């Protein structure tokens, strides 16, 4: 059975450390990391969307345009709730291909209406682009955006956030640098 809440893959970052748009890099036999993530999440969620500044994908997808001039996950999150008629969404960064069904299932089991967000946490801290966000967070998110405070970790400190501890940090590895991408890409080749 698939999760009824929508999943949104955040793929609007600048990829400055990678030197090119990591969402468009080939991965695991797919033409792009974005398409790999979408196909993976489509097996778990009834609806999957991509959040980005512009239409840049050469595969069939439903884009949620990030409507704000600033590039930040916070702006993307506000755009998601301004676009979708959903009370809650699962959010995952495009550059986190190792977040698996076990991680997602554990977060889903922790979800309650009393929380504004349920976010993965490892020894290195919160993983704000791997979690469930509820619409109840939107007023705080809009206020933070207006005040130019873009860090999701700061927003989550103000919200009713449930952090779910994971001992193994491996699933949360981000592909930020070329060597990280090459190593991960090699595991799937």
C-alpha positions in Angstrom: 0.0 0.0 0.0 1.3 3.4 -0.9 1.5 6.4 1.4 -1.4 8.8 0.6 0.5 12.0 1.3 2.4 13.4 -1.6 6.2 13.2 -1.8 8.1 16.2 -3.0 11.7 16.0 -4.2 13.6 19.2 -3.7 15.7 19.8 -6.8 16.1 23.5 -7.0 19.4 24.1 -5.4 22.3 25.9 -7.0 24.7 22.9 -6.9 27.6 25.3 -6.4 29.8 22.7 -4.7 29.1 20.1 -7.5 29.9 22.7 -10.3 26.9 21.6 -12.3 23.2 20.8 -11.6 23.3 17.6 -9.6 19.6 16.9 -10.2 20.5 16.4 -13.9 23.5 14.1 -13.4 23.0 10.4 -14.6 22.5 8.0 -11.8 21.8 4.3 -11.3 20.9 3.6 -14.9 18.6 6.7 -15.1 19.4 9.7 -17.3 19.2 11.9 -14.1 19.3 11.7 -10.3 16.0 13.5 -10.3 14.4 10.8 -12.4 16.0 8.1 -10.3 14.5 9.6 -7.1 11.1 10.1 -8.7 10.9 6.5 -9.9 12.0 5.2 -6.5 9.4 7.3 -4.6 6.6 6.5 -7.0 6.8 2.9 -5.6 6.0 4.3 -2.1 3.8 7.3 -2.6 0.6 7.9 -4.5 1.8 11.2 -5.9 5.4 12.5 -6.4 6.3 16.0 -7.4 9.6 17.8 -8.1 10.2 21.3 -6.7 12.6 23.5 -8.7 13.0 27.0 -9.9 12.3 26.1 -13.5 11.2 23.3 -15.8 14.5 21.6 -16.5 13.6 17.9 -16.6 13.5 15.8 -19.8 11.2 13.2 -18.3 7.5 13.2 -17.4 7.0 14.8 -14.0 4.8 17.2 -12.2 6.8 20.3 -11.3 6.0 22.6 -8.3 7.7 25.8 -9.3 9.6 27.6 -6.5 7.9 31.0 -6.8 10.4 33.1 -4.9 13.5 34.9 -6.1 15.7 33.5 -3.3 17.1 30.0 -3.6 16.4 28.1 -0.4 14.6 25.0 0.8 12.4 27.3 2.9 11.2 29.1 -0.2 10.6 25.7 -1.8 8.6 24.5 1.2 6.4 27.6 1.2 5.8 27.2 -2.6 4.8 23.5 -2.1 2.1 24.4 0.4 0.9 27.4 -1.7 0.6 25.0 -4.7 -0.7 21.7 -3.3 -3.9 21.2 -1.5 -2.3 18.8 1.0 -2.2 18.9 4.8 1.2 17.1 4.9 4.0 16.2 2.5 7.0 14.1 2.6 10.1 16.0 1.6 13.4 14.6 0.3 16.4 16.2 -1.2 17.3 15.1 -4.8 20.9 14.5 -3.7 20.0 12.0 -1.0 19.6 8.7 -3.0 20.4 6.4 0.0 17.3 7.3 2.0 15.4 4.1 1.7 12.0 2.6 2.5 13.0 1.7 6.0 13.9 5.3 6.9 10.7 6.6 5.3 8.5 4.0 7.0 10.0 4.9 10.4 9.3 8.6 9.9 5.7 7.8 8.8 5.2 5.8 12.0 6.2 8.8 14.1 3.8 11.2 12.3 1.0 12.7 14.5 -1.3 15.6 13.8 0.1 17.3 16.9 3.5 17.8 15.1 4.3 20.4 12.6 7.1 18.3 11.3 8.7 14.9 11.7 12.4 15.0 10.7 15.2 12.5 10.6 18.1 13.2 13.0 21.6 11.7 13.1 24.6 12.3 15.3 25.5 15.2 13.0 22.1 16.9 13.5 18.7 17.3 11.9 18.2 16.2 8.3 15.6 18.8 7.4 15.3 17.6 3.8 14.2 14.2 4.9 10.9 14.4 6.7 7.3 15.1 6.9 6.0 18.7 7.0 2.4 19.7 7.8 0.5 22.8 6.6 0.3 24.0 10.2 4.0 25.1 9.7 3.1 27.5 6.9 2.5 30.7 9.0 5.9 30.2 10.7 7.6 29.4 7.3 6.1 32.5 5.6 7.2 34.7 8.5 10.7 33.3 8.4 10.8 33.9 4.6 9.6 37.5 5.0 12.3 38.1 7.6 15.0 36.5 5.3 15.7 33.7 7.8 16.1 30.7 5.4 17.6 27.9 7.6 15.1 25.1 8.0 16.8 24.0 11.2 15.9 27.4 12.7 12.3 27.1 11.5 12.1 23.6 13.0 13.3 24.9 16.4 10.3 27.3 16.5 7.8 24.6 15.4 6.4 21.5 17.1 9.0 19.2 15.6 9.5 15.5 16.3 13.0 14.5 15.5 13.5 10.8 14.9 17.0 9.5 15.8 18.9 7.3 13.3 22.2 5.7 14.4 23.4 5.0 10.8 24.3 8.2 9.0 24.9 6.4 5.6 21.3 6.8 4.3 21.5 10.6 4.7 24.7 11.1 2.8 24.3 14.0 0.3 26.0 14.1 -3.0 27.4 17.7 -2.8 30.8 17.3 -4.3 32.0 15.5 -7.5 33.9 12.8 -5.5 30.8 12.0 -3.5 28.7 11.7 -6.7 31.3 9.5 -8.4 31.6 7.2 -5.4 27.8 6.8 -5.1 27.3 6.5 -8.9 29.9 3.7 -8.9 27.9 1.8 -6.3 24.9 1.6 -8.7 26.8 0.9 -11.9 
